[in-house]
Amino acid sequence: MTCLLDELKAYTGFEESDSALLARITLSEAQLMKLLDRFYHQVMATPQTRRLVSNPETLARLRQTLHAWVVLLFSGPHDQTYFDKRQRIGQRHVEIGLEHHHVSAAMAVLREELVVCVHALVPVGSSRTQPTLRAMHKLLDIELAIMMETYQEERLRLEMLREMQEHRRQSEEKRRLATIGQMVAGIAHEIRTPMQVLTTSFEALPGNTAALDRGRLALRQMQDFIQEILDYAKEVQLDLAPVDTRTLVASALSDLTELITRTDVTICTSKLSARERILADPFRLKQVFVNLLRNGIEATQPGGRIWVEAREAMGRSGPFVAFVIRDEGRGIPSADMEKLFVPFFTTKPRGTGLGLPIVQRLVHAHGGQIEVSSEPEQGTQVVVRIPAAVSAKGTA
């Protein structure tokens, strides 16, 4: 900070003589109260800043801090200790969530009020008027520069801290889920063989009564559940090859023919073509789209529509294809959005809560990304980005 302070003093031309001029200015308590009233009237008139001082105790504390700030502005001394205190103001701005453009605006308001105060204290026509004003403007420029510099440093520090905390949280969550996954997978392995015996025995039973049908259905559901657990627990291995988007989506829709017919949902795929090609494991990525499309179909009212499209774009790491699946279903409550990819979280009566976590794992294994946005009663949109199998120029 010392180097910055010396640099700013040299840049603005702020010298000891300027400090001496400012030291001759002593604001009365009445002037200070009037300045504070005008300043915080402006603060309270702006919704974005009013929310930061809505608490009476906070407002009283901030008024006291600004009172001391104005007194010290003129009295000095304008040394390293003085600017260290100013540096902490920038840190405090970040802590309370004050945006940097509001800091600049607040300084502009203070500057106008302080000019009025100087004119009231320095005799009209005095040779000190303009030099005192220039000295004050130099000092305010330095103050604002230091606040903004500190603001940026503190904001970066807090962002890095939050990223580290989030990374630590995600790592701990991954370890916890891995432990749970291993345990559940072990249980699934143990009951898989007895389940196969039961299934075979049920199929061998004579007759086709409703009770037997319910039993067979229950066994199939349990087998599907066990398979999902095993799919989630095992390592993802891909057999990558160039795949065109139209063929991939058509394959997924073929697996959902019965569900689409039964629900009378229309799938709009007019914006799919064979030109967009991705580097993918066809079987694994089909799982992704079967799951996402099934979710969309189940969330859509009979007779509703789902749009599927693919478009190529350029990202930081190269070209990719963005698949967009958009339905006009009931949407996802905002409280559930952050839990979508949490294993075993489900809002479906018979859901396993592993469908979307598996989808996310498969997309990430392809080097891709998945994003979900939703509005209650308006529908849901899922965007899956997968690296393209073509160059930026579109050649294979």
Steps between C-alpha positions, in 0.01 A plus 500: 500500500795734568614485136142562382461794738827659385402443139158661547643797688751558222235458230255745657771737626380477861765653728549603861379849412169350395469326839573831669224675306247232589600507867376861516145380424297408809138410446255580776278227640201662332675491162595136552144403591367684195751322275409161648128567462538596134726204425276236659190658351656420160593150618145431618357627171679224307343149542829316443678686781197548726482125566854514648409762763138406574593389853497806735802369692695456177406849385608654833833316484563609140418862583751489784764351268440765233514774764847383603602461134415864416675637811815302421483601134585858594699454820739233373780423528483342154762233570513122461285443810232729355485307173507163677172602661363600159606163367279324756203702373532330160508162673188587695319600179552148366383342826167686497447437127537858373571499127798702375290735286306597812833579669586741217153656512520542877838673470354737241220597742750555780720707273214736419408543867861556606542771235203679657660467844835645380327796338317564828823500705749676271426872454362595159778626274771354725819387334459171690169400341619342176822344644292346784246360256778359278664341804171342603430367150850348483448327833154372404642362173766314698241373749273371226790330319610323818145396585447358152835321499426347839145421390626299204765320707253414776236385255750276326616363836144421608418340164808279526404412858147410393634290212731315739216441744270382220773271364554358848125453545468326164800276575353401835161441339659284230682292762181462701296401195775264383489323836122476486518385139747224580289382791177504301667334202622223728147447630365504143752232398397284794128511421533483123530121485202433730299747292585309182387176666172663603445639152561163338266333749223753436530457125467123545177524697191395302216737432477868430311641798509865604692406814773330297517795263546739793772277641685482170473880461637553851792268430581681173495834685735364766733364232502837323577670831788262571637554148488880545694471826764285329517737202553795733766324708718360223767694312389654171686361199430643157538367147520829311408543136358776276121503532248722325241666720194393303586130521579525870172670593300270271648200678400642838147577379468146365546367853220731619244421229252333734518784756463768229197324352336446838544863612419653158797736531641644177880507463609780267838421340489718189819681607709183503721405208771250417751783450573549869729221611637437848772281643308265727423152618165443319367254758595712802378827355176338393447423869532873568232597249265216589508617861460870421223442245315265736511766771363758257224270378393409853490870597292599196122485484344263244495669162793725594822555307872459554758670278838344429766686306875500455728783399873523459699773673858585591614477861827568681626146441370469144175437312211330674140407429232630736195276529195689627200307637209725592161393629184685596441295812439592863855624558728442798453683834791735573566317831570179306730647233822471701420138593442372147836323475515380860489117508176348632313834494171458316151649491354204312292248697703210356818682406844380605664843502789366292387591148638856486818422699577226245421742216740756649777241540463387140497857365809592704672179386456626143667828595164672482275713715135491599284792611138504613271802517134492592198712582209351696202438271706630204718201423861390523799535269805275511815588305762229446829608343719229346831553313451492124664242278579762238751781474407866540469513120260208498726238344507149634 
